[in-house]
Amino acid sequence: MAVLTIRNLDDELKARLRRLAAAHGRSMEEEARQILKQRLSVAEEASAGLGSRLHAQFKAAGLTEVVVTRAPEPPRAADFSE
């Protein structure tokens, strides 16, 4: 496992991290790990294409069946002649 040292951390930010960790019943180190893990997984999801993100969202909702519906006839251009 790697070790990460963060220097020059603002006192208020450290206090906020301490409060958040206490609220979740975790150490500050564990809270920081969870924040990093969550933020980086969101960043990876955001870098995926729209189709991949939609697929993941619907799969998470339990929708796995592919449904394709087609209009009975192809679309027509609008007629503005009148």
N, C-alpha and C positions, 0 to 999 in steps of 0.2 A: 504494500500500500504506500502511496505517496503522502508526503507531508506538505502542507501549504501554510505559509506564514503570511499574514496580512499586516503590513506596517502602516502606521499613520491613520488608523481607523478613527474616525470622528467619535468623540465620547457619546454624543447623542445617538448615533447609529448603533454603537455597542450596547447602550442602555435599551434601545428598542429591540435588538436581537435577544438580549437577556430576558426581557419581558415576554417576547414571543415564545422563546424556548420554555420559559416557566409555564406559560399558558398551555403548551402542548406536552408538558411533562418530560422535556428532553434537556440534554445539556446544550450549551451554546454551540459546541462543535457539531453535535448531531443536527441541531436546527440549521446551521449553516450548510451542512452536507445536503439536507433535504431541500433547502431553498435552491442550492446550485443544481441538484439533480432535476427538480421540477422545472426550473427556468431553462435549463439546457434541453430537456425533452420537448418543451414547448417550442424552442427555437428550431429544433430539428423538424418538428411537425410543420412549422411555418415555412420551412425551406422546401418542403415537398410541393408538388404541383397541385393545382386545384382539384383535379380528378382524384388524386391519391388521398387528399384530405377529406373529400366528400365520401370516398369509399370507406375510409377509416371511421368517419363519423357514423355512417349508416350501419357499418358492421358492429360498432360498439352498441348501437341501439337494437341489435338483433335482426336487422333487415339484411338477409343474405340472398334472397331470391331476386333474380334478374327479371325485371318486368319491362317489356318493350311494347309500346302502343304506337300505332301509326294512324294518321288521319285517313279517312276513307278515300280522299283524293289529294293530289299534291296542291300546295298553296298556290293561289293566283295573285297576280299583281292587282293593286287597287285600281279601280276605274274612276277617274275624276272628270270624265267627259261631260257629265250632266250639269 
